Amino acid sequence: MSKQPSQPRPYKIGLPQWHHPEWYAPDQRTTDSLTLYSQHFTSVEGNHSFYGVPSEASVAQWVTQTPDDFRFCFKFPRSISHSGELLSCDHLVVEFLQRIAPLEDRIGIIWLQLSQQFAPQHLSDLNVFLSRLPSHYTYAVEVRNLRLFDKSDNERLLNQILMRHKVNRVIFDTRCLFANMKDDDETRDAKQKKPRVPTHVIATGEQPLVRFISPVDINLAHTSLSQWVKKFIQWIDEGKTPWMFFHTPGNQQAPELAQWFAEQLHVARPDIAPLSLWDKQPKQGSLL
């Protein structure tokens, strides 16, 4: 399968989903959106796995719909991360990893999104959980408890555990979302659902993972993203492979936000390819 651009990028870029009713031309919405998406983006957040293990049929289909260098960043199901103790779910971990295994190299970073209830006293459980995971995959951990952002012993211990296991700490940047005073329905919904946590820029592994949440007006995010351009170049120069996933309230403008970021990286480093998007205009039908 062909993929754009032909030049490889030293980073991975994607969106929280591969289909959205506002992203594609009307005549494309009933076609294979994953195939179209993966011709432009190199990764996607696998949020659906948080709600349940994907079916065998879905996994097999995803293999045929994506190019070899595309990466799915699955979340561990919430039955592992939220519903029980991390040390009582080995069978669920095995089931999940076996189900996605046919994707082989298309498996990117598998991440554990922990709830606000996961507090410093649970860090020893996280240490044991990470030690049990198969070493041939790459992992990340996202925490939301504010006591794990306190820059004291709690956070230092978390970072030490992640570094010990070469696991990436998910960086969730919601600063410009919460700084925006707009009060539309989508913004209110995003502020209710997205965590308001500090943005601590740290690479505990070799593949830093950033989740960036913009206001509805993506122009308001450009200043913040410009700082991430500089950080990405630094990480790339250090030999790391950074990842960035772009969200907006409602996600209608997420592709354009990602494209802007990729263009700024290209301007700063012309050797890094920019990002093209699909044509949103319907194809002109023949009159003959």
C-alpha positions, 0 to 999 in steps of 0.5 A: 500500500502506498503512503504519503509522504514517501519520506520517513519522519523521525517521529510519529503523529496521529489523532484520537480516532481514524474516522470522524463525520466531519473529516472526509468528503461526503463520498468518502464517509462510507469507504474505508476511512482507516485506509485513507487515514493511514495514508497520511498519518503514521499512528492512531490512539487505540481508544476503543480498546480501553472499553474492551478487547477488539475482535479477532475479525477487527484485528485481521482487517486492520492488518490489511487496511494499513501500511507496514509502518503504521502504528496502533497505540492501544490502551490497556482495557479499563478492566485492567487499568480501572476495574481491579487491582493491577496485580490481579489481572494477569489473565486479562493482560494475556488475553489482550496482548494475544488478541492484538498480536497479529498486528505484529510491528504495527503495534506501537506504544501500548499504554496504561491510562490510570485513574485519579484513584491511582495514588502514590501508595499504589506505585509498588503495584505498578512496579510489579505490573510493569516487570511482568509485561513482555519485553518485546513491546513498548509501553507508556503510563498515564497518571492523573492523580495530582499527588503524582505531579507534586515534584517531590518524592511521589513523582520522583518514585514514579519517574524512577519506576518508569525509567527502570522499566524503560516505560514512557510517561504520557505527557498530557498538555491541556493548558491552552484548553483550560486557558480558553474562556470560551463557553460553547458546548464542545469546550465545556464537554472537553473540560469536563472529560479531559484532566487538568493536570500539570504538563511535566515535560520528561522522557522516561523512555526512548519514545516520549508520548504527548497528548495535546488538547487544543481549544476549538479555535486551533489558532489559539494553540499555535504558541504552545505547539511552537514550544513542542516543535523545539522539544521534538527537535531536541528529542530527535537530535538525542536519538529519541522517537517522539509521538504526538496525538492531537485532540480538539473539542469535538475533534473536527479540527484535529487533522488541521492542527496536526498538519500545522505542527508537522509544517512547523517541524518541516520549516525548522528542519527541512529534512523532516517531511510535512504532512498532507491531508486528504481532499475533503471535496467530493470527486467530480463525476463524469458526465459521459 
